[in-house]
Amino acid sequence: MKPLNYAVLKYFTTVDEACADDVMAALKGEYSHFKAFNKTDLISAIMTAEANGLLEETRYDMDANNELRVYYRAHQEGADTINHYITD
């Protein structure tokens, strides 16, 4: 099993775009028992990946609870870097 942050990055290489809720839904089965598996920590990890140039923001909207959702994607260079350093 990969570390949670690695799994988050790898997930972005498999989808066109995603928000923290999408990541949580996709990784829930394997990682829900991790202490850092919560929305706040996942958003922090995603924003760190964006700051490091691995992900980029694509859009944003409001969810049913009127909370902001920000969507990100792994652009080609970011996906290549992620896949180079984090193998399956």
N, C-alpha and C positions, 0 to 999 in steps of 0.2 A: 504494500500500500504506500502510495506517495504521501509526502507531507501535504497538509491541506492547501497551503498557498500554491504548491506545484499543481495540485489538482484543479484549482481555480484557473490558473494560467492555461493549463492544457484544455480545459473546457472551452475557453474562448477561441481555441484553434479549431473547434469542431462545429461552431455555430456562426451565423452571419452577424448576429449581435445579441447581447443579453444584458439584463439588469441584475442586481443582487438577488432579487426574488427568483429569477430564472436559475441562477447559480445554486441557490439553496435547494430548489426543487430537484435539480439534476444530481446534486451530490448528497442529498439527504440520506440515502440508503447506506452509504459507506462512512460518512463523516458526521452524522448527527450527534454522536457521542463525544466529539471533540469539544473542548471548552471554548475554543475560538469559533465554533460553528454557530454564529449569531449574526444578525444583519449588520450590526455596527462594525464588527471586526471584518466581515467580508467586504463591506463598502470601503473600509480603510485599506484592505489588501488590494482591491481593484483600483482605488485612487493612487496607491503607491506604484502599481504597475503602469498606470497612465503617466505619472510623473517621471517614470524611468523610460518612457518611450515605447513600451511594449503594447499598450492599448491606446485607443483613442475614443473620445466621446462621439456618439453618433446622433443621439436625440434625447429628449426627455419628455415626460408627461406626468400626469397625476393618476394615482391608482384609485380604487373604489373608496379608500379611506381618506382621500384627499392628501396623500403623502406623495412627495416628489419621487419619481423613478427616473434614474439616469441610465441610459443604455450605452454600452461600449462595444467595441469590436477590436479584434487583433488584426491590424493591417498586415500586409504581406511581409514586410521586414520584421515586424514584431512577432508574427507567427513563425517565421523562419528561425528567429533567435530562440523563441520558446522551445520549438521542436528540436533545435540543435542541442540545447542544454538539458532538456527534460525529455528523456526517451520513454517510450511505453514499456 
